[in-house]
Amino acid sequence: MISFELSPAQQEIREKYRDFTKRWIVPNRLKYDELAEFPWEVVKAAYSEGIMNGPMPKKFGGNGYNIFEGALASEELGAGCIGIGIGIDANTLALTPLLLAANEEQQNRFFGQIIDERGVAAYCLTEPNAGSDVQGIRSTAIKHGDKYILNGHKRFITNGEVASFMTVFAQTDPEKGSRSLTAFVVPANSPGVDVKPRLQKMGQKASVQNEIIFKDVEVPEGNRLGMEGHGFLIAMKTFDRTRTGVAALSVGCARAAFEIAKDWTQNRIQFGKPIAANQAVAFMLADMATELEAARLLTWYAAWAYDNGKRNLSKLSAMSKLYASDVAMKVTTDAVQAMGGDGYSREFHVEKMMRDAKLCQIYEGTNQIQRVVISKGIMKE
Ligand SMILES: Cc1cc2nc3c(=O)[nH]c(=O)nc-3n(C[C@H](O)[C@H](O)[C@H](O)COP(=O)(O)OP(=O)(O)OC[C@H]3O[C@@H](n4cnc5c(N)ncnc54)[C@H](O)[C@@H]3O)c2cc1C
């Protein structure tokens, strides 16, 4: 028997994040959209209220959430502001390689540091010549005695300028190329780490991105995650876990835009009746509501499949990210349209949601790349 009812514990997670979003994210979202700064006050409050580090094990100070519980949390954060939500979730992205590949000593050390500092981490995969093509990474980490010397250039790194440490992917053997990709934890204050000024961008302005140059950075062997050459697998397995989070943020954003548009169109009178009484608008709302439900169900299914060890997880997490972010883009765009000039104004927040939604179709692999992953998954079956 299939049940779509949330358990009391799952409802509690949803309520906890919904309440936090209402008190901390909604009142601050326009401010950070204008400031385009990292929302430290919200992140500190998130630490105080047990909102940060959802999937980290409880023994290290996290909430021990599985992927489904994480998706419930991310939908609520996304309903407030994806920009603030991704500042929180990008921390999870950066810590996931540690969950997957760090030994106990490394987990104690690095999770302990993040919790003690109430800080955030950054995930450094993308380079100027390696975006969609992760195997094009050219950063190198060459072994000298008991340390590696890291050189390279990363870009678009979320939380770059505020990170305590970074999870960095580099080749350990240029002759083997991408087959030698390896993951490392690099403290942000290591000599030779140069974080460039933040990226100016369209939406999700409450999250910050930077280029980072690594010049002869000494990384102790004890900071290598897993074996040399396991980096590509770690990066892909990380995305299997986190793409459902991007899907859930997208669902939250679409839900918030839909609710605003639904209320507005029922109250705005033109030609002597509410705007929503026109079938053209009512059908728009019907499509928005239907696509929103479908996006949430696919996200929940992908998360459930992960938690229950089902096969072909890359395909499902890619499907959820692809579909939910496309729905978020369409629903937020329709919300702006349905609300006319008010939709386009800053006052009702849907124009911000539309700008924010766009990025979910791009990061953690563009939606074209999700289709590559899905089609490979289909062929494998
Ligand atoms: C705001 C922001 C935050 C980000 N945060 C992080 C982060 O924290 N850490 C990190 O490592 N990276 C991060 N990224 C990088 C992000 O994951 C990449 O931008 C993304 O994967 C696309 O790479 P690219 O920008 O180099 O585009 P390109 O790879 O140059 O792609 C350009 C276009 O070509 C298309 N394309 C490329 N290859 C194919 C193909 N085989 N088939 C069909 N179409 C294709 C793409 O879909 C896209 O439309 C972030 C990016 C942004 C903008």
The ligand as a Gaussian input file, in Angstrom:
#p B3LYP/6-31G(d) Opt

LIG

0 1
 C       25.378000      31.100000      -9.085000
 C       26.135000      29.829000      -9.339000
 C       26.512000      29.024000      -8.261000
 C       27.312000      27.905000      -8.470000
 N       27.822000      27.194000      -7.384000
 C       28.781000      26.257000      -7.604000
 C       29.490000      25.669000      -6.506000
 O       29.223000      25.941000      -5.323000
 N       30.492000      24.791000      -6.771000
 C       30.830000      24.450000      -8.043000
 O       31.744000      23.653000      -8.208000
 N       30.165000      24.978000      -9.116000
 C       29.167000      25.877000      -8.931000
 N       28.513000      26.444000      -9.995000
 C       28.858000      26.043000     -11.354000
 C       27.734000      25.352000     -12.099000
 O       27.541000      24.051000     -11.635000
 C       28.069000      25.439000     -13.598000
 O       27.894000      26.801000     -13.973000
 C       27.232000      24.539000     -14.447000
 O       27.532000      23.184000     -14.197000
 C       27.421000      24.825000     -15.949000
 O       28.755000      24.946000     -16.287000
 P       29.236000      26.221000     -17.131000
 O       28.687000      27.423000     -16.489000
 O       30.694000      26.134000     -17.310000
 O       28.502000      26.074000     -18.542000
 P       29.003000      25.248000     -19.812000
 O       29.431000      23.894000     -19.397000
 O       29.954000      26.083000     -20.573000
 O       27.649000      25.120000     -20.646000
 C       27.128000      26.175000     -21.437000
 C       25.845000      25.678000     -22.103000
 O       26.138000      24.522000     -22.910000
 C       25.298000      23.450000     -22.544000
 N       26.014000      22.193000     -22.674000
 C       27.266000      21.894000     -22.234000
 N       27.571000      20.625000     -22.518000
 C       26.495000      20.088000     -23.124000
 C       26.163000      18.783000     -23.635000
 N       27.023000      17.766000     -23.565000
 N       24.949000      18.602000     -24.172000
 C       24.062000      19.607000     -24.244000
 N       24.298000      20.861000     -23.783000
 C       25.490000      21.085000     -23.216000
 C       24.922000      23.730000     -21.091000
 O       23.726000      23.072000     -20.721000
 C       24.777000      25.245000     -21.096000
 O       23.505000      25.570000     -21.574000
 C       27.662000      27.535000      -9.795000
 C       27.218000      28.299000     -10.875000
 C       26.491000      29.439000     -10.657000
 C       26.075000      30.286000     -11.845000

